Amino acid sequence: MRTLYTTVLYLLLPIVLARLAWRGLRNRGYWHRWGERFGFFAAPELCAPIWVHAVSVGETLAAAPLIRALLERYPERSLVITTTTPTGSERVHALFGEQFIGQPGGRVFHIYFPYDLPGAVRRFLDRTRPGLALVMGTELWPNLFRQCARRSIPVLIANARLSPRSARGYAKLGGLVRETLADIRLIATQGEGDAARFRELGASTDRVTVMGNLKFDQRIPGDLEDRAEALRRELGVSRPVWIAASTHEGEDEQVLDAFARLRELHPEALLLLVPRHPERFARVAALARKRGHAVVLRSEGRPCDAQTAVFVGDTLGELLLFYAVSDAAFVAGSLVPVGGHNMLEPAALGVPVVFGPHLFNFSDISRGLLEAGAARRIENSEQLAVVVGELLGDAALRAEMGEAGRKLVVDNRGALERLLGLLKDYL
């Protein structure tokens, strides 16, 4: 099975490279640093490095408190951080650029994650020589994990989540998945359901534990409130503001449909529209203009006037700020079958949350928010307009839902300390 898997990867390589080139038409970051994906790079001098892998922006943000804690608690060690996407790379640079090797006292080194090809994996491990591999989320790489096991590099999967849908997909690979799971030293899952599904796939019971969700431990910057006040003045202090965050292809149209209905009741409302991927910023702004809305882009740095209807968040790393200035938050990736996005960010800020029906990536969190009274679930754009309109028109309801969300986040913190406790045995 491993040989067949590797052969298929080699056969797919031209398609993978063509896809990189195609994606580079929209985000030129995909055209750069291809050598790193094959294990070709010049590594600096690293001291007993801890390797943390975070696929993209969401995983990087979830890993940020952990990375900060590792830097603080293990000052003698370097950190190697890998991502798969250019946006993930940009987040690492934004969060930890001042601590990169080459800066005074810097101990962080970032590169792209290698393809799971034997040669690429060997070159990556030869150059970085990690003492521990810490993979965020759920990524199972047979060749990489086997090479780590052969080199006695402990592999830990942290903040692991395995939906029923993903579990069914992995189950089709049978023996290959069981072999890969055997090469993992510890799987620390977000919930009991995730742990049970890993065990059903063949993970050893004594190597699976429940740690909780790191996203509950995300740190809110101390200056966020001041920055939010300044931005809210630019948007309009007295007008209602709602955000549609991390929208995907086919979702922006539904949001704008809902906005058209909403403005019949709240004509002064402002929509803060934030596409998930940077390559879509310009197209989404053009779509809003085509619908007849006056649009201001965040990157333009100018305030909204009374005629502005849509404010497009076309910058990276400011989503938390955009949530902080909003009266209600629709978390996207949920009106299309993407599986949802992190709805704990607005909840932690006391902002009432709305999401659609496609929540398989956040089923436990969405259920918890609904049970706490901190969120509303909608099925389509018509319901989105109704629910957001209700929230914008009822300050007491917003406050009640916001406080419920904030309490839920506070009550569920602690995953970071539990994970750091688990890591002690390996560090």
BAKOL-190620 format. One record per residue (C-alpha): residue number from 1; residue in one letter; x, y, z. Coordinates in steps of 0.05 Angstrom, whole numbers, always signed. Layout:
<pts>
+-----+----+--------+--------+--------+
!   i ! aa !      u !      v !      w !
+-----+----+--------+--------+--------+
! NUM !  a !      X !      Y !      Z !
...
+-----+----+--------+--------+--------+
</pts>
This chain:
<pts>
+-----+----+--------+--------+--------+
!   i ! aa !      u !      v !      w !
+-----+----+--------+--------+--------+
!   1 !  m !     +0 !     +0 !     +0 !
!   2 !  r !    +56 !    +49 !    +16 !
!   3 !  t !    +90 !    +34 !    -50 !
!   4 !  l !    +25 !    +43 !    -88 !
!   5 !  y !    +12 !   +108 !    -49 !
!   6 !  t !    +81 !   +135 !    -67 !
!   7 !  t !    +74 !   +115 !   -140 !
!   8 !  v !     +8 !   +152 !   -145 !
!   9 !  l !    +39 !   +214 !   -114 !
!  10 !  y !    +94 !   +214 !   -166 !
!  11 !  l !    +43 !   +205 !   -222 !
!  12 !  l !     +2 !   +263 !   -194 !
!  13 !  l !    +62 !   +309 !   -187 !
!  14 !  p !    +53 !   +343 !   -256 !
!  15 !  i !    -19 !   +359 !   -237 !
!  16 !  v !     +2 !   +385 !   -169 !
!  17 !  l !    +53 !   +431 !   -201 !
!  18 !  a !     +3 !   +454 !   -254 !
!  19 !  r !    -46 !   +471 !   -198 !
!  20 !  l !     +8 !   +511 !   -162 !
!  21 !  a !    +21 !   +550 !   -226 !
!  22 !  w !    -53 !   +561 !   -238 !
!  23 !  r !    -65 !   +585 !   -167 !
!  24 !  g !     -7 !   +632 !   -176 !
!  25 !  l !    -48 !   +670 !   -228 !
!  26 !  r !    -90 !   +694 !   -170 !
!  27 !  n !    -39 !   +693 !   -114 !
!  28 !  r !    +33 !   +699 !   -137 !
!  29 !  g !    +58 !   +670 !    -73 !
!  30 !  y !    +44 !   +602 !   -103 !
!  31 !  w !    +97 !   +616 !   -156 !
!  32 !  h !   +153 !   +625 !   -105 !
!  33 !  r !   +197 !   +578 !    -64 !
!  34 !  w !   +179 !   +514 !   -100 !
!  35 !  g !   +245 !   +483 !    -79 !
!  36 !  e !   +224 !   +483 !     -6 !
!  37 !  r !   +165 !   +438 !    -23 !
!  38 !  f !   +216 !   +386 !    -48 !
!  39 !  g !   +264 !   +394 !    +11 !
!  40 !  f !   +313 !   +440 !    -24 !
!  41 !  f !   +330 !   +500 !    +20 !
!  42 !  a !   +388 !   +528 !    +60 !
!  43 !  a !   +373 !   +519 !   +134 !
!  44 !  p !   +406 !   +563 !   +186 !
!  45 !  e !   +439 !   +535 !   +247 !
!  46 !  l !   +384 !   +506 !   +290 !
!  47 !  c !   +388 !   +486 !   +363 !
!  48 !  a !   +349 !   +423 !   +382 !
!  49 !  p !   +290 !   +449 !   +341 !
!  50 !  i !   +217 !   +436 !   +355 !
!  51 !  w !   +179 !   +430 !   +289 !
!  52 !  v !   +107 !   +458 !   +287 !
!  53 !  h !    +66 !   +448 !   +224 !
!  54 !  a !     +4 !   +491 !   +211 !
!  55 !  v !    -29 !   +484 !   +143 !
!  56 !  s !    -56 !   +553 !   +131 !
!  57 !  v !    -83 !   +615 !   +167 !
!  58 !  g !   -132 !   +581 !   +213 !
!  59 !  e !    -83 !   +530 !   +239 !
!  60 !  t !    -29 !   +583 !   +246 !
!  61 !  l !    -75 !   +626 !   +289 !
!  62 !  a !    -94 !   +566 !   +331 !
!  63 !  a !    -20 !   +548 !   +340 !
!  64 !  a !     +2 !   +619 !   +357 !
!  65 !  p !     -9 !   +614 !   +432 !
!  66 !  l !    +28 !   +547 !   +433 !
!  67 !  i !    +86 !   +575 !   +393 !
!  68 !  r !    +92 !   +634 !   +440 !
!  69 !  a !    +91 !   +587 !   +500 !
!  70 !  l !   +144 !   +542 !   +470 !
!  71 !  l !   +190 !   +602 !   +456 !
!  72 !  e !   +181 !   +625 !   +528 !
!  73 !  r !   +188 !   +558 !   +563 !
!  74 !  y !   +244 !   +528 !   +521 !
!  75 !  p !   +291 !   +587 !   +508 !
!  76 !  e !   +348 !   +540 !   +488 !
!  77 !  r !   +309 !   +511 !   +429 !
!  78 !  s !   +296 !   +535 !   +359 !
!  79 !  l !   +228 !   +530 !   +327 !
!  80 !  v !   +216 !   +507 !   +255 !
!  81 !  i !   +147 !   +528 !   +230 !
!  82 !  t !   +120 !   +500 !   +165 !
!  83 !  t !    +57 !   +520 !   +127 !
!  84 !  t !    +27 !   +496 !    +62 !
!  85 !  t !     -3 !   +560 !    +34 !
!  86 !  p !    +25 !   +629 !    +21 !
!  87 !  t !    -28 !   +661 !    +65 !
!  88 !  g !     -5 !   +615 !   +122 !
!  89 !  s !    +66 !   +637 !   +109 !
!  90 !  e !    +46 !   +710 !   +111 !
!  91 !  r !    +12 !   +699 !   +179 !
!  92 !  v !    +75 !   +667 !   +207 !
!  93 !  h !   +116 !   +726 !   +183 !
!  94 !  a !    +66 !   +776 !   +212 !
!  95 !  l !    +61 !   +741 !   +280 !
!  96 !  f !   +134 !   +719 !   +290 !
!  97 !  g !   +176 !   +757 !   +239 !
!  98 !  e !   +212 !   +795 !   +295 !
!  99 !  q !   +234 !   +729 !   +324 !
! 100 !  f !   +260 !   +698 !   +259 !
! 101 !  i !   +332 !   +674 !   +259 !
! 102 !  g !   +374 !   +732 !   +235 !
! 103 !  q !   +338 !   +781 !   +281 !
! 104 !  p !   +369 !   +796 !   +349 !
! 105 !  g !   +355 !   +735 !   +392 !
! 106 !  g !   +312 !   +704 !   +338 !
! 107 !  r !   +297 !   +629 !   +342 !
! 108 !  v !   +242 !   +618 !   +290 !
! 109 !  f !   +253 !   +590 !   +220 !
! 110 !  h !   +196 !   +584 !   +170 !
! 111 !  i !   +193 !   +542 !   +107 !
! 112 !  y !   +140 !   +508 !    +65 !
! 113 !  f !   +118 !   +438 !    +84 !
! 114 !  p !   +150 !   +385 !    +40 !
! 115 !  y !   +110 !   +341 !     -7 !
! 116 !  d !   +102 !   +271 !    +21 !
! 117 !  l !   +154 !   +242 !    -28 !
! 118 !  p !   +211 !   +200 !     +1 !
! 119 !  g !   +266 !   +245 !    -26 !
! 120 !  a !   +233 !   +310 !     -6 !
! 121 !  v !   +219 !   +283 !    +64 !
! 122 !  r !   +290 !   +259 !    +74 !
! 123 !  r !   +320 !   +325 !    +51 !
! 124 !  f !   +273 !   +364 !    +97 !
! 125 !  l !   +290 !   +323 !   +158 !
! 126 !  d !   +365 !   +323 !   +142 !
! 127 !  r !   +366 !   +399 !   +140 !
! 128 !  t !   +321 !   +414 !   +200 !
! 129 !  r !   +337 !   +354 !   +246 !
! 130 !  p !   +276 !   +365 !   +291 !
! 131 !  g !   +274 !   +334 !   +360 !
! 132 !  l !   +198 !   +334 !   +358 !
! 133 !  a !   +145 !   +340 !   +303 !
! 134 !  l !    +81 !   +374 !   +325 !
! 135 !  v !    +27 !   +374 !   +272 !
! 136 !  m !    -33 !   +419 !   +282 !
! 137 !  g !   -102 !   +393 !   +262 !
! 138 !  t !   -109 !   +328 !   +224 !
! 139 !  e !    -56 !   +314 !   +172 !
! 140 !  l !    -34 !   +242 !   +160 !
! 141 !  w !    +28 !   +235 !   +116 !
! 142 !  p !    +52 !   +162 !   +110 !
! 143 !  n !   +122 !   +174 !    +83 !
! 144 !  l !   +138 !   +233 !   +128 !
! 145 !  f !   +114 !   +198 !   +191 !
! 146 !  r !   +151 !   +134 !   +173 !
! 147 !  q !   +216 !   +173 !   +164 !
! 148 !  c !   +206 !   +207 !   +230 !
! 149 !  a !   +194 !   +140 !   +265 !
! 150 !  r !   +258 !   +112 !   +234 !
! 151 !  r !   +297 !   +172 !   +260 !
! 152 !  s !   +264 !   +167 !   +329 !
! 153 !  i !   +231 !   +235 !   +320 !
! 154 !  p !   +166 !   +234 !   +361 !
! 155 !  v !   +106 !   +255 !   +319 !
! 156 !  l !    +48 !   +287 !   +358 !
! 157 !  i !    -18 !   +308 !   +327 !
! 158 !  a !    -45 !   +366 !   +368 !
! 159 !  n !   -114 !   +399 !   +367 !
! 160 !  a !   -135 !   +339 !   +324 !
! 161 !  r !   -205 !   +338 !   +296 !
! 162 !  l !   -233 !   +281 !   +254 !
! 163 !  s !   -303 !   +290 !   +227 !
! 164 !  p !   -346 !   +230 !   +209 !
! 165 !  r !   -338 !   +249 !   +136 !
! 166 !  s !   -262 !   +250 !   +140 !
! 167 !  a !   -261 !   +185 !   +180 !
! 168 !  r !   -301 !   +150 !   +125 !
! 169 !  g !   -251 !   +175 !    +74 !
! 170 !  y !   -191 !   +151 !   +113 !
! 171 !  a !   -224 !    +84 !   +127 !
! 172 !  k !   -223 !    +69 !    +52 !
! 173 !  l !   -146 !    +68 !    +55 !
! 174 !  g !   -147 !    +12 !   +107 !
! 175 !  g !    -78 !    -15 !   +122 !
! 176 !  l !    -41 !    +48 !   +100 !
! 177 !  v !    -77 !    +90 !   +150 !
! 178 !  r !    -66 !    +39 !   +206 !
! 179 !  e !     +9 !    +38 !   +190 !
! 180 !  t !    +11 !   +114 !   +190 !
! 181 !  l !    -25 !   +119 !   +256 !
! 182 !  a !    +24 !    +69 !   +286 !
! 183 !  d !    +81 !   +118 !   +270 !
! 184 !  i !    +47 !   +173 !   +311 !
! 185 !  r !    +69 !   +176 !   +384 !
! 186 !  l !     +9 !   +215 !   +410 !
! 187 !  i !    -57 !   +242 !   +382 !
! 188 !  a !    -87 !   +298 !   +425 !
! 189 !  t !   -158 !   +309 !   +401 !
! 190 !  q !   -207 !   +366 !   +410 !
! 191 !  g !   -263 !   +322 !   +434 !
! 192 !  e !   -285 !   +252 !   +454 !
! 193 !  g !   -318 !   +240 !   +386 !
! 194 !  d !   -254 !   +255 !   +350 !
! 195 !  a !   -215 !   +208 !   +396 !
! 196 !  a !   -265 !   +152 !   +384 !
! 197 !  r !   -260 !   +159 !   +308 !
! 198 !  f !   -184 !   +156 !   +311 !
! 199 !  r !   -188 !    +92 !   +352 !
! 200 !  e !   -238 !    +63 !   +302 !
! 201 !  l !   -187 !    +76 !   +247 !
! 202 !  g !   -135 !    +35 !   +284 !
! 203 !  a !    -99 !    +84 !   +330 !
! 204 !  s !    -75 !    +51 !   +394 !
! 205 !  t !   -119 !    +70 !   +453 !
! 206 !  d !    -60 !    +90 !   +496 !
! 207 !  r !    -36 !   +138 !   +443 !
! 208 !  v !   -101 !   +178 !   +438 !
! 209 !  t !   -121 !   +230 !   +490 !
! 210 !  v !   -170 !   +288 !   +493 !
! 211 !  m !   -139 !   +356 !   +504 !
! 212 !  g !   -194 !   +404 !   +483 !
! 213 !  n !   -192 !   +458 !   +430 !
! 214 !  l !   -134 !   +507 !   +426 !
! 215 !  k !   -179 !   +557 !   +392 !
! 216 !  f !   -211 !   +571 !   +460 !
! 217 !  d !   -143 !   +595 !   +484 !
! 218 !  q !   -131 !   +647 !   +430 !
! 219 !  r !   -103 !   +711 !   +459 !
! 220 !  i !   -140 !   +776 !   +447 !
! 221 !  p !    -88 !   +832 !   +435 !
! 222 !  g !    -87 !   +885 !   +489 !
! 223 !  d !    -93 !   +941 !   +439 !
! 224 !  l !   -152 !   +911 !   +402 !
! 225 !  e !   -204 !   +954 !   +437 !
! 226 !  d !   -169 !  +1019 !   +419 !
! 227 !  r !   -159 !   +998 !   +347 !
! 228 !  a !   -231 !   +976 !   +342 !
! 229 !  e !   -256 !  +1044 !   +368 !
! 230 !  a !   -214 !  +1079 !   +316 !
! 231 !  l !   -239 !  +1036 !   +259 !
! 232 !  r !   -311 !  +1040 !   +282 !
! 233 !  r !   -307 !  +1116 !   +278 !
! 234 !  e !   -285 !  +1108 !   +205 !
! 235 !  l !   -344 !  +1061 !   +191 !
! 236 !  g !   -396 !  +1102 !   +227 !
! 237 !  v !   -408 !  +1099 !   +301 !
! 238 !  s !   -484 !  +1106 !   +298 !
! 239 !  r !   -499 !  +1059 !   +240 !
! 240 !  p !   -509 !   +983 !   +249 !
! 241 !  v !   -451 !   +941 !   +223 !
! 242 !  w !   -452 !   +866 !   +208 !
! 243 !  i !   -396 !   +824 !   +182 !
! 244 !  a !   -396 !   +766 !   +133 !
! 245 !  a !   -329 !   +734 !   +149 !
! 246 !  s !   -287 !   +686 !   +108 !
! 247 !  t !   -335 !   +680 !    +49 !
! 248 !  h !   -323 !   +630 !     -8 !
! 249 !  e !   -341 !   +626 !    -81 !
! 250 !  g !   -416 !   +623 !    -88 !
! 251 !  e !   -427 !   +651 !    -19 !
! 252 !  d !   -417 !   +725 !    -32 !
! 253 !  e !   -477 !   +727 !    -77 !
! 254 !  q !   -521 !   +697 !    -22 !
! 255 !  v !   -494 !   +747 !    +28 !
! 256 !  l !   -508 !   +805 !    -19 !
! 257 !  d !   -578 !   +778 !    -31 !
! 258 !  a !   -590 !   +778 !    +44 !
! 259 !  f !   -561 !   +848 !    +49 !
! 260 !  a !   -611 !   +873 !     -3 !
! 261 !  r !   -669 !   +846 !    +39 !
! 262 !  l !   -638 !   +872 !   +103 !
! 263 !  r !   -633 !   +943 !    +78 !
! 264 !  e !   -708 !   +946 !    +70 !
! 265 !  l !   -712 !   +946 !   +146 !
! 266 !  h !   -644 !   +977 !   +161 !
! 267 !  p !   -626 !  +1022 !   +103 !
! 268 !  e !   -568 !  +1052 !   +141 !
! 269 !  a !   -535 !   +984 !   +154 !
! 270 !  l !   -463 !   +972 !   +132 !
! 271 !  l !   -439 !   +904 !   +109 !
! 272 !  l !   -367 !   +887 !   +126 !
! 273 !  l !   -351 !   +834 !    +73 !
! 274 !  v !   -287 !   +794 !    +83 !
! 275 !  p !   -269 !   +741 !    +30 !
! 276 !  r !   -230 !   +681 !    +55 !
! 277 !  h !   -177 !   +682 !     +1 !
! 278 !  p !   -137 !   +744 !    -21 !
! 279 !  e !   -142 !   +726 !    -95 !
! 280 !  r !   -217 !   +739 !    -90 !
! 281 !  f !   -213 !   +808 !    -58 !
! 282 !  a !   -219 !   +848 !   -123 !
! 283 !  r !   -273 !   +803 !   -153 !
! 284 !  v !   -317 !   +808 !    -91 !
! 285 !  a !   -310 !   +884 !    -90 !
! 286 !  a !   -330 !   +885 !   -163 !
! 287 !  l !   -389 !   +840 !   -149 !
! 288 !  a !   -414 !   +887 !    -95 !
! 289 !  r !   -407 !   +947 !   -141 !
! 290 !  k !   -444 !   +909 !   -196 !
! 291 !  r !   -502 !   +901 !   -147 !
! 292 !  g !   -505 !   +977 !   -142 !
! 293 !  h !   -470 !   +986 !    -75 !
! 294 !  a !   -420 !  +1040 !    -59 !
! 295 !  v !   -357 !  +1003 !    -37 !
! 296 !  v !   -297 !  +1023 !     +6 !
! 297 !  l !   -236 !   +977 !    +11 !
! 298 !  r !   -198 !   +971 !    +76 !
! 299 !  s !   -133 !   +978 !    +37 !
! 300 !  e !   -155 !  +1047 !    +12 !
! 301 !  g !   -149 !  +1074 !    +83 !
! 302 !  r !   -208 !  +1122 !    +77 !
! 303 !  p !   -270 !  +1127 !   +121 !
! 304 !  c !   -340 !  +1107 !    +98 !
! 305 !  d !   -390 !  +1161 !    +85 !
! 306 !  a !   -466 !  +1156 !    +91 !
! 307 !  q !   -471 !  +1128 !    +20 !
! 308 !  t !   -422 !  +1072 !    +32 !
! 309 !  a !   -459 !  +1005 !    +36 !
! 310 !  v !   -404 !   +953 !    +33 !
! 311 !  f !   -335 !   +955 !    +66 !
! 312 !  v !   -290 !   +900 !    +38 !
! 313 !  g !   -237 !   +873 !    +85 !
! 314 !  d !   -182 !   +863 !    +33 !
! 315 !  t !   -124 !   +858 !    +82 !
! 316 !  l !    -93 !   +799 !   +119 !
! 317 !  g !    -89 !   +790 !   +194 !
! 318 !  e !   -145 !   +838 !   +213 !
! 319 !  l !   -205 !   +791 !   +219 !
! 320 !  l !   -205 !   +796 !   +295 !
! 321 !  l !   -207 !   +872 !   +288 !
! 322 !  f !   -265 !   +867 !   +239 !
! 323 !  y !   -304 !   +824 !   +287 !
! 324 !  a !   -291 !   +873 !   +343 !
! 325 !  v !   -324 !   +930 !   +305 !
! 326 !  s !   -386 !   +889 !   +285 !
! 327 !  d !   -454 !   +885 !   +318 !
! 328 !  a !   -468 !   +816 !   +290 !
! 329 !  a !   -424 !   +764 !   +255 !
! 330 !  f !   -442 !   +715 !   +201 !
! 331 !  v !   -385 !   +663 !   +198 !
! 332 !  a !   -382 !   +639 !   +127 !
! 333 !  g !   -359 !   +575 !    +94 !
! 334 !  s !   -425 !   +550 !   +120 !
! 335 !  l !   -475 !   +569 !    +65 !
! 336 !  v !   -433 !   +528 !    +17 !
! 337 !  p !   -406 !   +458 !    +33 !
! 338 !  v !   -338 !   +481 !    +60 !
! 339 !  g !   -352 !   +461 !   +131 !
! 340 !  g !   -350 !   +528 !   +167 !
! 341 !  h !   -295 !   +570 !   +198 !
! 342 !  n !   -274 !   +590 !   +268 !
! 343 !  m !   -335 !   +619 !   +303 !
! 344 !  l !   -300 !   +625 !   +370 !
! 345 !  e !   -266 !   +690 !   +350 !
! 346 !  p !   -330 !   +732 !   +348 !
! 347 !  a !   -357 !   +694 !   +408 !
! 348 !  a !   -295 !   +711 !   +449 !
! 349 !  l !   -307 !   +785 !   +434 !
! 350 !  g !   -380 !   +782 !   +455 !
! 351 !  v !   -408 !   +787 !   +385 !
! 352 !  p !   -470 !   +745 !   +369 !
! 353 !  v !   -456 !   +691 !   +317 !
! 354 !  v !   -496 !   +668 !   +257 !
! 355 !  f !   -476 !   +609 !   +212 !
! 356 !  g !   -505 !   +566 !   +157 !
! 357 !  p !   -520 !   +491 !   +153 !
! 358 !  h !   -452 !   +465 !   +129 !
! 359 !  l !   -414 !   +458 !   +195 !
! 360 !  f !   -379 !   +390 !   +191 !
! 361 !  n !   -312 !   +422 !   +209 !
! 362 !  f !   -340 !   +456 !   +271 !
! 363 !  s !   -398 !   +410 !   +291 !
! 364 !  d !   -380 !   +408 !   +366 !
! 365 !  i !   -365 !   +483 !   +371 !
! 366 !  s !   -428 !   +503 !   +333 !
! 367 !  r !   -470 !   +457 !   +377 !
! 368 !  g !   -440 !   +487 !   +440 !
! 369 !  l !   -454 !   +558 !   +416 !
! 370 !  l !   -525 !   +541 !   +398 !
! 371 !  e !   -538 !   +506 !   +465 !
! 372 !  a !   -508 !   +566 !   +502 !
! 373 !  g !   -554 !   +614 !   +465 !
! 374 !  a !   -495 !   +650 !   +434 !
! 375 !  a !   -510 !   +633 !   +361 !
! 376 !  r !   -565 !   +625 !   +309 !
! 377 !  r !   -565 !   +575 !   +252 !
! 378 !  i !   -596 !   +593 !   +185 !
! 379 !  e !   -608 !   +552 !   +123 !
! 380 !  n !   -607 !   +604 !    +66 !
! 381 !  s !   -599 !   +677 !    +49 !
! 382 !  e !   -671 !   +693 !    +65 !
! 383 !  q !   -663 !   +669 !   +137 !
! 384 !  l !   -596 !   +704 !   +141 !
! 385 !  a !   -630 !   +770 !   +127 !
! 386 !  v !   -684 !   +757 !   +178 !
! 387 !  v !   -637 !   +736 !   +235 !
! 388 !  v !   -585 !   +791 !   +223 !
! 389 !  g !   -642 !   +842 !   +219 !
! 390 !  e !   -669 !   +817 !   +285 !
! 391 !  l !   -601 !   +824 !   +318 !
! 392 !  l !   -587 !   +893 !   +290 !
! 393 !  g !   -654 !   +917 !   +316 !
! 394 !  d !   -648 !   +889 !   +387 !
! 395 !  a !   -589 !   +913 !   +429 !
! 396 !  a !   -612 !   +872 !   +489 !
! 397 !  l !   -613 !   +808 !   +449 !
! 398 !  r !   -543 !   +823 !   +421 !
! 399 !  a !   -516 !   +834 !   +491 !
! 400 !  e !   -548 !   +770 !   +518 !
! 401 !  m !   -521 !   +727 !   +461 !
! 402 !  g !   -453 !   +761 !   +463 !
! 403 !  e !   -445 !   +749 !   +538 !
! 404 !  a !   -465 !   +676 !   +529 !
! 405 !  g !   -411 !   +667 !   +476 !
! 406 !  r !   -358 !   +701 !   +517 !
! 407 !  k !   -374 !   +657 !   +577 !
! 408 !  l !   -371 !   +593 !   +535 !
! 409 !  v !   -302 !   +611 !   +511 !
! 410 !  v !   -276 !   +627 !   +580 !
! 411 !  d !   -305 !   +564 !   +610 !
! 412 !  n !   -272 !   +520 !   +558 !
! 413 !  r !   -201 !   +548 !   +561 !
! 414 !  g !   -144 !   +504 !   +585 !
! 415 !  a !   -126 !   +462 !   +524 !
! 416 !  l !    -59 !   +499 !   +517 !
! 417 !  e !    -36 !   +481 !   +588 !
! 418 !  r !    -59 !   +409 !   +579 !
! 419 !  l !    -20 !   +404 !   +514 !
! 420 !  l !    +43 !   +435 !   +544 !
! 421 !  g !    +37 !   +384 !   +600 !
! 422 !  l !    +35 !   +328 !   +549 !
! 423 !  l !    +96 !   +356 !   +513 !
! 424 !  k !   +140 !   +355 !   +575 !
! 425 !  d !   +154 !   +281 !   +567 !
! 426 !  y !   +182 !   +293 !   +497 !
! 427 !  l !   +220 !   +358 !   +510 !
+-----+----+--------+--------+--------+
</pts>
